[in-house]
């Protein structure tokens, strides 16, 4: 079965997580993604949690389904090869900092004059323009600058980042969304465009969706950390006899069912708990009822009653439990592939789930320069003798 992006060629110059994840999403959906890294291998192979083969686990995920070549495209001979590669490209993905030599060589205004159909994703720390355009950033610093760390954690504790790099992954998702949007526009209008996405874009935009900035702007209230409570609704995580269970009883209907379930139907009509905002404000009074209810049960017993009442809830699982979750298995949210020197490695599943043109995991992450001959000789027509000379000079 053909994949949706089968005819699209992507040059991926990116490192770390956000932009590589963007290119990975395109590769998962069938695009030919050529990862271009410096001779010897990119820095992101050794950036983060290391596997037994000396390369990071994250790299194995974000470089899947990609071909890999090495190229130093800053010297003149490297620029010549870059020009040949660009002739074959529909999309370019990079995360070079504005003002860097590599960024200048991939200047979209210049490249689009030669190829008006070219689409480019530039993932940066703070964006391609503005007073912070030259600043570098990572997921954690974007969470700090965007307000998320101020809101995360328990009252009185220091600011807290979340372990999941949702800023990186969100930027990657938006970059990939930008690509398919730009491809659709190019199909209709014949022109490509530049997709400018930054970690700060995500870090400052996503926290706004809890209403924190709107609340401050309209009322002056600067709400802070709430732990596991909701920002504008009641929710909490409760200890059971053998673990923890999270509940999210939003809305009056769910709240009424929850009150009946715990044996206190009168709480559904209590003026202190009538609506979400009332329940959030009087959350500690609710806890007084719910804490002993959960502590008297195992997680399985609590979840059985919550499921019967159709209350959104879940046991707090560790990674060993997540991969055994029957719904995770049914949705193929964890895939397993063999890696030389490592053995079987779990991989995130393919998202989104498309009914007619589903993506797939066809290829593990490439070794440095694994596809040099395929790309340079077979695709670009460079002779093997010249490739040997370029390798000796450190160009590839």
Secondary structure, DSSP 8 states (H G I E B T S, - for coil): ---TTTT-EEEE---SSHHHHHHHHHHHTT-EEEEEE-TT--GGGGSSSB-TTSSBHHHHHHTTTEEEEE---SSHHHHHHHHHHHHT-SEEEE---TTSHHHHHT-HHHHHHH-TT-EEEEEESS-SSSTTTT----HHHHHHHHTHHHHSS-TTS-----SS-HHHHHHHHHHHHHHHHHHHHHHHHS---EEEEEHHHHHHHGGGGGTHHHHHHHH-------TTS-SSS--EEEE-SSSEEEE---SHHHHHHHHHHTT-GGGGT-GGGSSHHHHHHTHHHHHHHHHHHHHTS-HHHHHHHHHHTT--EEE---HHHHTT-HHHHHTT-EEEEEETTTEEEEEE--SS--SSS----------TTTTHIIIIIIIT---HHHHHHHHHTT--
